Amino acid sequence: MTEHFIDEKKIFELIENHSEPAKEKVREILTKAIEMNGLDIEDVAVLLNIKDQDLMQELFDTAFKIKNEIYGNRLVLFAPLYLSNYCSNNCLYCGFRADNTEIARRILTMDELKEETLEILRQGHKRVLMLMGENHKKSPFDYFLESIDTVYSVKDEKGSNIRRINIEIAPLTVDEFKLLADVPIGTYTVFQETYHQDTYKKMHPTGKKADYLWRLETMDRALENGMHDVGIGALFGLFDYRFEVLGLISHAKHLDEKYNVGPHTISIPRINPAQNAPASYNLVHEVTDEEFLKLVAILRCAVPYTGMILSTRESEKLRTQLFNLGISQISAGSKTNPGGYKQAITDEEFDSAQFSLNDCRTSGEIIQDVIRQGFVPSFCTACYRLGRVGADFMDLAKPGLIKCHCQPNALTTLKEYLIDYADDETKKMGEELIQKELALLPNELVQRKTTDFLLKIEKGERDLYM
């Protein structure tokens, strides 16, 4: 690409020009958002400058309505799976950075990877996000492809297996994307980290990742070479959060306009402290909890069709608040170091994590809490396996039709979890929630089919979806 889609001058002008938005203008934009056709970059700039608490609550209410209309009350669960923490980049906010000589470096063997996968399955997970540092000597692309096959090969004592792998690895070349296109993965994710070029340069002083445009153009290469679903994200705290949100919106608009496929997911991590990572402490652009709540609600209004991902970087209390503002996917029981799941049940200790976590509850505790709040924990992977990907997924997600498929599948996968992995209290709460949600399914035919699937699952069948 000779010109890229991040217009820094325009973004700064929009932030400045809408620094004191009128109430009438804000309410006009929120009314527009309810139509679920998304918002343009100027609309988003207005919302980002909301300071009035009444308007803030109206924003939150709007985001909740949109999320409920598109995705219902489901929360899709996944576990991150780190393969290696060797890295040749030197990102100043990351514990994996090359100059961190105190970290215990590790790359999982295939046998160790099987053990990690088994521990994740025993938590009830069916979906993982696979990650590794960028070091082509220690962990080449061929190793990563072999790892995908290995993870899919594992079954636990219940006969369960990982049904879909999403991946978050360094930007790939055209040839690598062509190879990956034949591999059964879900979403390919790369965070830009920061869309502000000077900050990007400062935060990535050495390594291949230092090339801003190579990273920015990743999703274009992906979609032009066989990928169907892509995920984008920014690491909040590196620069002004308003600029980063407008960067994400610009990126999403670019992909949607050029490929008719907007981002399948948007991730919104905030910087957490990491070992020997100077930029992870004393943040100049720290994002407050209130600002974080606001930006999540704005992204839901601006890109209503996208899955919004929240990690265990955030506290239990804040995660609970964010469930009502647009989040549709969450990690649970996470470990951010290679071998972390196995390590958690042994006496072995070593510091090899990428960053620190704030929600350290087990998957079981998180799932029980999600049910208690009236949300449906979902382990569904049906869309990927039925070919509802790329433009086909967008055709269902944008008008809010995707939940007609996803809600029944959430109930059947929850049923599996309750039978195979839940404790008695969670099982009781979950069964009550399933019966309540079953009665709310709007289509009688879907209701009957879902009821039939639930009965078959009780009798021992698994992996039933529509």
FENVENVEN-V744380 format. One record per run of one state. SS is the DSSP state (~ for helix, > for strand, _ for the rest). FROM is the first residue (numbers start at 1). TO is the last residue. Records with the same first field share a line. If there is no record, write none. Layout:
SS: FROM-TO + FROM-TO
This chain:
_: 1-7 + 18-22 + 35-40 + 49-52 + 72-73 + 83-83 + 85-90 + 92-106 + 108-109 + 122-126 + 132-140 + 154-163 + 169-173 + 181-187 + 190-192 + 194-196 + 205-207 + 211-211 + 217-217 + 225-229 + 235-235 + 237-240 + 260-264 + 268-269 + 271-277 + 281-288 + 303-306 + 311-315 + 324-328 + 332-339 + 344-362 + 373-375 + 379-381 + 387-389 + 398-402 + 421-423 + 441-443 + 459-466
~: 8-17 + 23-34 + 41-48 + 53-71 + 110-121 + 141-153 + 174-180 + 197-203 + 208-210 + 212-216 + 218-224 + 241-259 + 278-280 + 289-302 + 316-323 + 340-343 + 363-372 + 382-386 + 390-397 + 403-420 + 424-440 + 444-458
>: 74-82 + 84-84 + 91-91 + 107-107 + 127-131 + 164-168 + 188-189 + 193-193 + 204-204 + 230-234 + 236-236 + 265-267 + 270-270 + 307-310 + 329-331 + 376-378
